[in-house]
């Protein structure tokens, strides 16, 4: 009986049936809530600092405060083990982190970049801790919510909403920054966390078929023991290397895109209305297309195809940097970037979920996504150093970024062979 049920669950559903179910709506709402704080740190804070005449290296140093995203697996076992009973194991941590994010994101705008840069760095660190904790709980909830056959599509909805959240700090917020004060900008941006909180209040805990850890010791040791003994040590290390390198070139290329747009001469309104709007529609198309393609060809082949487009999208920014300020060129480069990177991220997040054991979903998902986030924590500083301190300029920087994307593609040969399909 159990075997028949598992076969039924693993069978890929029709696209229409997979799309029209409450699980996808939850993925959208939680994806938006998960992405908003990160894009505040990646897009709104750098624009705020640059408009306040802070140099790129200092902006990169502030970006180092995002390091909690790379170390969130250290406290992820707490999310697997402890909870408030009436809320449940996942909703306890999701609602708690969302509440703290609203408070911290609204308050950072009250600081002055010219006088309190150290305090801003500390504030971004605090936001990153709360945001990373929210990600731990949401990733675990999503892994337990989605059946295996819906991992590709569900994660495409999640990634789509995640990137959609970037339209607020990187688009709407920049546009209104031309008319209102920065404290008001951060307060208005923070209000977009409300839909995620409402979803967290209304949704139910997923029905668990796994066995959560019974002790803190088991929650800490169990996830690592299971992963490294699942097959052999060499393959486990190859997976970790792949998680580190697959998005490295993309993370490096996009680490300081907003300062790049500003240095190219585009105004806040142009960046918000043109770059982000075109990026949004490219992202929507890419995400839905990615989910549909993965239902048909599986995660492995999608990683090959989407990763190639992701690499080529970096070249688009190199070409943009060699032209004079031109709105059309900006739209083309950003549109291609969001299409390629959106597709690549959708397949990559589905791959991470596929590698996660439901018994330890919070800790293992946090470990895998922490490795993925590690390059993003340092690439802002590296980008500023390459462009300013080394004097290589934006064009050579984007070429270097494209080259650093190659090792991750090579590792696909071992970790996700073209002809080995699970879904």
Order of alpha helices (4+ residues) and beta strands (2+ residues): alpha-alpha-alpha-alpha-alpha-alpha-alpha-alpha-alpha-alpha-alpha-alpha-alpha-alpha-alpha-alpha-alpha-alpha-alpha-alpha-alpha-alpha
